């Protein structure tokens, strides 16, 4: 008999919220998508054991169908889009990126790069060029093997 709690209800709820968010994105309802995905993120953090060190581990442990690394990047992008008009969502994006880096430091570096890149782009969109510049500098320093060319990510080692 397992001593682990049954996580199926939480997993089902997380997947439902992620699906709901994607439906909102398809109909250009980005604020509604961001709200659904914020709820999914909070449920995901609560459902995960503390020892998980990467989003990929979380996908294996919890998700029945969603690939959480892609979803996290989509979530950051949507928060950036809505954050261009509402500072609350801009702050949510910053918190999301920080939480992924802090809680899941062994996440694939291209995923981490994508999250930081979304944050930098959102700052540029909001006219926060000083902060965007610092974020882009940090990207170059923290991810020296990755290049940004016209918005495309390329890994020198691929």
Residue frames as qw, qx, qy, qz and C-alpha x, y, z in Angstrom:
[[0.000, 0.888, 0.459, 0.000, 0.00, 0.00, 0.00],
 [0.415, 0.460, -0.005, 0.785, 1.33, 3.41, -1.01],
 [0.314, -0.587, -0.435, 0.606, 1.77, 6.15, 1.56],
 [0.114, -0.007, 0.272, 0.956, 1.58, 8.79, -1.19],
 [0.393, 0.470, 0.442, -0.655, -1.68, 10.75, -1.34],
 [0.508, 0.474, 0.664, 0.276, -3.82, 10.21, -4.42],
 [0.107, -0.448, 0.135, 0.877, -2.96, 13.13, -6.71],
 [0.234, 0.344, 0.773, 0.479, -5.40, 12.22, -9.51],
 [0.045, 0.859, 0.503, -0.084, -8.05, 14.84, -8.59],
 [0.206, -0.791, 0.135, 0.561, -5.39, 17.58, -8.48],
 [0.328, -0.167, 0.677, 0.637, -3.89, 16.38, -11.76],
 [0.217, 0.576, 0.741, 0.268, -7.29, 16.35, -13.43],
 [0.050, -0.918, -0.285, 0.272, -8.01, 19.88, -12.19],
 [0.293, -0.606, 0.368, 0.642, -4.61, 21.14, -13.37],
 [0.302, 0.091, 0.759, 0.570, -5.11, 19.63, -16.82],
 [0.131, 0.757, 0.637, 0.066, -8.63, 21.09, -17.03],
 [0.128, -0.889, -0.068, 0.435, -7.33, 24.56, -16.17],
 [0.310, -0.384, 0.561, 0.665, -4.52, 24.28, -18.71],
 [0.257, 0.374, 0.787, 0.417, -7.00, 23.18, -21.39],
 [0.028, 0.873, 0.461, -0.160, -9.35, 26.03, -20.45],
 [0.221, -0.741, 0.190, 0.605, -6.50, 28.51, -20.80],
 [0.285, -0.104, 0.702, 0.644, -5.62, 27.22, -24.27],
 [0.176, 0.642, 0.718, 0.204, -9.26, 27.56, -25.33],
 [0.082, -0.906, -0.198, 0.365, -9.18, 31.17, -24.12],
 [0.289, -0.503, 0.456, 0.675, -5.97, 31.80, -26.08],
 [0.304, 0.248, 0.783, 0.483, -7.57, 30.36, -29.23],
 [0.053, 0.809, 0.551, 0.198, -10.38, 32.91, -28.87],
 [0.312, 0.497, -0.105, 0.803, -7.93, 35.76, -28.04],
 [0.546, -0.768, -0.121, -0.312, -9.17, 35.99, -24.42],
 [0.572, 0.385, -0.538, 0.485, -5.68, 36.34, -22.98],
 [0.259, -0.468, 0.454, -0.713, -6.65, 37.76, -19.60],
 [0.885, -0.180, 0.089, -0.421, -9.00, 34.80, -19.01],
 [0.874, 0.253, -0.379, 0.169, -6.23, 32.44, -20.12],
 [0.251, 0.494, -0.550, 0.625, -3.79, 34.07, -17.71],
 [0.544, -0.397, 0.349, -0.651, -6.27, 33.74, -14.85],
 [0.973, -0.026, -0.078, -0.214, -6.96, 30.06, -15.58],
 [0.769, 0.347, -0.414, 0.342, -3.26, 29.34, -15.89],
 [0.050, -0.555, 0.516, -0.651, -2.43, 31.18, -12.68],
 [0.792, -0.289, 0.249, -0.477, -4.90, 28.91, -10.90],
 [0.959, 0.189, -0.207, 0.034, -3.31, 25.89, -12.60],
 [0.437, 0.547, -0.507, 0.503, 0.16, 27.07, -11.51],
 [0.378, -0.493, 0.477, -0.621, -0.94, 27.42, -7.88],
 [0.937, -0.098, 0.124, -0.313, -2.56, 23.95, -7.97],
 [0.826, 0.398, -0.352, 0.190, 0.55, 22.49, -9.61],
 [0.152, 0.570, -0.581, 0.562, 2.86, 23.87, -6.93],
 [0.612, -0.364, 0.413, -0.567, 0.58, 22.54, -4.20],
 [0.970, 0.075, 0.019, -0.232, 0.37, 19.07, -5.79],
 [0.692, 0.519, -0.453, 0.214, 4.09, 18.57, -6.38],
 [0.824, -0.444, -0.151, 0.318, 6.40, 16.92, -3.91],
 [0.161, -0.955, 0.168, 0.182, 9.10, 19.34, -2.75],
 [0.624, -0.398, 0.539, 0.402, 11.97, 17.21, -4.03],
 [0.665, 0.581, 0.398, 0.249, 11.16, 17.76, -7.73],
 [0.393, -0.546, 0.185, 0.716, 13.91, 19.80, -9.34],
 [0.055, -0.137, 0.552, 0.821, 12.64, 20.28, -12.90],
 [0.598, 0.273, 0.043, -0.752, 9.50, 21.00, -14.88],
 [0.557, 0.254, -0.724, -0.318, 10.24, 17.83, -16.82],
 [0.134, -0.008, -0.923, 0.362, 10.04, 15.79, -13.58],
 [0.375, 0.242, 0.438, -0.780, 6.72, 17.48, -12.80],
 [0.607, 0.287, -0.386, -0.632, 5.40, 16.52, -16.23],
 [0.450, 0.131, -0.882, -0.043, 6.31, 12.89, -15.61],
 [0.054, -0.096, -0.827, 0.551, 4.82, 12.88, -12.12],
 [0.257, 0.396, 0.502, -0.725, 1.60, 14.78, -12.63],
 [0.425, 0.438, -0.174, -0.773, 0.52, 15.53, -16.12],
 [0.719, 0.231, 0.651, -0.083, -1.64, 13.13, -18.04],
 [0.635, 0.593, 0.411, 0.277, -1.26, 15.00, -21.31],
 [0.127, 0.989, -0.058, 0.045, 0.19, 18.48, -21.00],
 [0.747, 0.155, -0.180, 0.621, 3.89, 19.06, -21.53],
 [0.349, -0.855, -0.275, 0.269, 4.46, 21.50, -18.72],
 [0.470, -0.332, 0.211, 0.790, 7.66, 22.98, -20.12],
 [0.142, 0.364, 0.532, 0.751, 5.82, 24.21, -23.22],
 [0.267, -0.784, -0.537, -0.158, 2.89, 25.35, -21.11],
 [0.472, -0.650, -0.165, 0.572, 5.13, 27.35, -18.73],
 [0.306, -0.101, 0.334, 0.886, 6.58, 29.22, -21.70],
 [0.067, -0.543, -0.612, -0.571, 3.09, 29.83, -23.13],
 [0.400, -0.771, -0.464, 0.176, 1.95, 31.03, -19.71],
 [0.421, -0.479, 0.021, 0.770, 4.87, 33.47, -19.47],
 [0.174, 0.167, 0.498, 0.833, 4.11, 34.76, -22.98],
 [0.210, -0.683, -0.609, -0.344, 0.42, 35.30, -22.19],
 [0.442, -0.728, -0.311, 0.423, 1.27, 37.06, -18.93],
 [0.364, -0.248, 0.219, 0.871, 3.62, 39.31, -20.90],
 [0.034, 0.409, 0.596, 0.691, 0.94, 40.07, -23.46],
 [0.343, -0.781, -0.503, -0.142, -1.66, 40.97, -20.81],
 [0.558, -0.558, -0.176, 0.589, 1.01, 42.63, -18.67],
 [0.326, 0.213, 0.273, 0.880, 1.58, 45.17, -21.44],
 [0.242, -0.553, -0.333, -0.725, -1.77, 46.66, -20.40],
 [0.694, -0.642, -0.108, -0.308, -2.09, 45.62, -16.76],
 [0.088, 0.672, -0.645, 0.351, 0.80, 45.82, -14.31],
 [0.762, -0.300, 0.448, -0.359, -0.74, 43.07, -12.14],
 [0.963, 0.250, 0.099, -0.011, -0.05, 40.53, -14.90],
 [0.459, 0.722, -0.425, 0.295, 3.43, 41.90, -15.50],
 [0.325, -0.584, 0.623, -0.407, 4.18, 41.23, -11.83],
 [0.915, -0.043, 0.322, -0.241, 2.63, 37.76, -12.14],
 [0.819, 0.522, -0.211, 0.110, 5.02, 37.03, -15.02],
 [0.144, 0.698, -0.580, 0.396, 8.03, 38.10, -12.95],
 [0.618, -0.377, 0.558, -0.405, 6.87, 35.91, -10.05],
 [0.962, 0.209, 0.094, -0.149, 6.27, 32.93, -12.37],
 [0.649, 0.608, -0.394, 0.234, 9.75, 33.16, -13.85],
 [0.113, -0.618, 0.625, -0.463, 11.35, 33.53, -10.42],
 [0.784, -0.223, 0.436, -0.381, 9.36, 30.59, -9.01],
 [0.940, 0.330, -0.086, -0.019, 10.30, 28.30, -11.89],
 [0.448, 0.642, -0.505, 0.363, 13.98, 29.23, -11.50],
 [0.285, -0.532, 0.602, -0.523, 13.90, 28.82, -7.71],
 [0.801, -0.121, 0.434, -0.394, 11.76, 25.71, -7.42],
 [0.922, 0.281, 0.263, 0.042, 12.85, 23.88, -10.58],
 [0.088, -0.833, 0.417, 0.353, 16.52, 24.81, -11.14],
 [0.414, -0.227, 0.817, 0.332, 17.28, 21.63, -13.09],
 [0.623, 0.644, 0.358, -0.263, 14.71, 22.43, -15.77],
 [0.704, 0.352, 0.348, 0.509, 16.01, 22.20, -19.33],
 [0.307, -0.435, 0.011, 0.846, 18.09, 25.32, -19.90],
 [0.044, 0.229, 0.544, 0.806, 16.31, 26.15, -23.16],
 [0.296, -0.699, -0.632, -0.155, 13.02, 26.29, -21.23],
 [0.422, -0.661, -0.254, 0.566, 14.59, 28.54, -18.58],
 [0.265, -0.122, 0.317, 0.903, 16.05, 30.71, -21.34],
 [0.067, -0.470, -0.654, -0.590, 12.62, 30.95, -23.00],
 [0.349, -0.762, -0.527, 0.145, 11.01, 32.10, -19.75],
 [0.375, -0.563, -0.024, 0.736, 13.62, 34.81, -19.19],
 [0.188, 0.085, 0.510, 0.835, 13.38, 35.85, -22.84],
 [0.149, -0.666, -0.657, -0.321, 9.59, 36.23, -22.53],
 [0.378, -0.762, -0.328, 0.410, 10.11, 38.41, -19.47],
 [0.341, -0.340, 0.226, 0.846, 12.66, 40.61, -21.28],
 [0.075, 0.322, 0.629, 0.704, 10.42, 40.98, -24.33],
 [0.238, -0.762, -0.600, -0.054, 7.46, 41.92, -22.13],
 [0.368, -0.657, -0.131, 0.645, 9.54, 44.64, -20.47],
 [0.229, -0.065, 0.444, 0.864, 10.43, 46.01, -23.91],
 [0.075, -0.545, -0.700, -0.455, 6.74, 46.01, -24.90],
 [0.340, -0.804, -0.458, 0.167, 5.86, 47.91, -21.72],
 [0.218, 0.886, -0.080, 0.402, 8.53, 50.51, -22.46],
 [0.657, -0.717, 0.229, 0.046, 10.71, 49.37, -19.57],
 [0.721, 0.613, -0.280, 0.158, 13.85, 49.48, -21.71],
 [0.085, -0.705, 0.612, -0.350, 16.19, 49.89, -18.74],
 [0.713, -0.237, 0.592, -0.291, 14.92, 46.69, -17.12],
 [0.906, 0.405, 0.082, -0.093, 14.72, 44.90, -20.47],
 [0.434, 0.748, -0.473, 0.171, 18.35, 45.79, -21.14],
 [0.311, -0.536, 0.716, -0.322, 19.42, 44.32, -17.80],
 [0.854, 0.036, 0.450, -0.259, 17.40, 41.16, -18.49],
 [0.803, 0.582, -0.129, 0.001, 18.94, 40.78, -21.96],
 [0.152, 0.721, -0.628, 0.252, 22.41, 41.26, -20.46],
 [0.578, -0.329, 0.669, -0.330, 21.63, 38.58, -17.87],
 [0.919, 0.304, 0.166, -0.186, 20.45, 36.26, -20.65],
 [0.601, 0.686, -0.390, 0.129, 23.80, 36.64, -22.39],
 [0.090, -0.606, 0.697, -0.373, 25.67, 36.05, -19.14],
 [0.639, -0.185, 0.626, -0.406, 23.53, 33.21, -17.76],
 [0.842, 0.314, 0.434, -0.058, 22.97, 31.38, -21.05],
 [0.066, -0.699, 0.465, 0.539, 26.18, 31.96, -23.00],
 [0.319, -0.050, 0.872, 0.367, 25.60, 29.00, -25.33],
 [0.327, 0.652, 0.684, -0.015, 22.30, 30.34, -26.61],
 [0.157, -0.042, 0.283, 0.945, 21.88, 32.92, -29.31],
 [0.327, 0.676, 0.531, -0.392, 18.91, 35.11, -30.11],
 [0.150, -0.115, 0.536, 0.823, 18.57, 35.84, -33.81],
 [0.371, -0.120, -0.391, -0.834, 15.40, 37.57, -34.98],
 [0.692, -0.242, 0.210, -0.647, 13.48, 35.97, -32.13],
 [0.919, 0.083, -0.368, -0.113, 14.64, 32.42, -32.87],
 [0.580, -0.651, 0.483, -0.077, 16.47, 30.37, -30.26],
 [0.807, 0.422, -0.410, 0.048, 19.45, 28.40, -31.42],
 [0.736, -0.604, 0.295, 0.073, 21.71, 26.26, -29.29],
 [0.241, 0.753, -0.592, -0.156, 25.33, 26.17, -30.45],
 [0.250, -0.342, 0.902, -0.087, 25.62, 22.61, -29.16],
 [0.773, 0.276, 0.403, -0.405, 22.65, 21.15, -31.03]]
